[in-house]
Amino acid sequence: MRLMETVVTAALTVSVAGVSYAAFIPEKLESDVRVVAEAATCRTVDTAIVGYLSVNGVAPTSTAQLAGWVKGDISAYSIDNGVAVGPGC
């Protein structure tokens, strides 16, 4: 029983130490958040492309055609062969 308590305590200590360490490096946290946000935006553009294709029967050739399909600024992205190209893709 003591061994299990020791293992759990060690795991909690390591996880708390890792979170505390990350809190002292805000640049690292910010870069991680930016990577996740850019990937989500790329996925959003890809989803809009699929929606546009399903409604119109043809794939969009520019992001301007997706204006009504996506909220937010997608000007950093382009469409190549029916797939989003840009940051995080």
C-alpha positions in Angstrom: 0.0 0.0 0.0 2.8 2.4 0.8 4.4 1.8 -2.6 1.2 3.0 -4.4 1.1 6.1 -2.2 4.7 6.9 -3.1 4.1 6.4 -6.8 1.0 8.7 -6.7 2.8 11.3 -4.7 5.8 11.2 -7.1 3.5 11.6 -10.1 1.7 14.6 -8.6 5.0 16.2 -7.6 6.4 15.8 -11.2 3.2 17.2 -12.8 3.0 20.2 -10.5 6.7 20.9 -11.1 6.2 20.8 -14.8 3.3 23.2 -14.7 5.2 25.5 -12.4 8.2 25.4 -14.7 6.1 26.3 -17.7 4.5 29.2 -15.8 7.9 30.8 -15.5 8.5 30.7 -19.3 5.6 32.7 -20.8 7.3 32.8 -24.2 7.1 29.0 -24.4 3.4 29.1 -23.4 2.6 31.8 -26.0 4.4 29.9 -28.8 2.5 26.7 -27.9 -0.8 28.6 -27.9 0.0 30.2 -31.3 0.7 26.8 -32.8 -2.5 25.4 -31.6 -4.5 28.4 -32.7 -3.0 28.4 -36.2 -3.7 24.7 -36.6 -7.3 25.2 -35.6 -7.7 28.0 -38.1 -6.2 25.8 -40.8 -8.7 23.1 -39.9 -11.5 25.7 -40.0 -10.5 26.7 -43.6 -10.4 23.0 -44.6 -13.9 22.5 -43.1 -15.2 25.6 -45.0 -13.7 24.2 -48.2 -15.6 20.9 -47.7 -18.9 22.8 -46.9 -18.5 25.1 -50.0 -17.8 22.0 -52.2 -20.8 20.1 -50.9 -23.2 23.0 -51.4 -21.8 24.3 -54.8 -20.6 21.1 -56.4 -17.2 22.6 -57.1 -14.2 23.4 -54.9 -13.4 27.0 -54.1 -10.3 28.4 -55.8 -9.6 31.3 -53.5 -10.3 32.1 -49.8 -12.4 35.1 -51.0 -15.1 32.5 -52.0 -15.2 31.4 -48.3 -16.1 34.8 -46.9 -19.5 33.7 -45.8 -18.3 30.3 -44.5 -15.6 31.4 -42.0 -15.7 34.0 -39.2 -12.4 35.8 -38.8 -9.4 36.8 -40.9 -8.2 34.0 -43.2 -6.2 36.2 -45.5 -3.0 34.4 -44.6 -4.4 31.2 -46.2 -4.7 30.1 -49.8 -6.3 27.1 -51.5 -4.2 24.6 -53.4 -5.9 21.6 -55.0 -8.9 22.0 -52.7 -6.8 22.1 -49.5 -6.0 25.0 -47.2 -2.3 26.2 -47.4 -0.9 28.6 -44.8 0.2 28.9 -41.2 -0.3 25.8 -39.2 -1.2 23.6 -42.2 
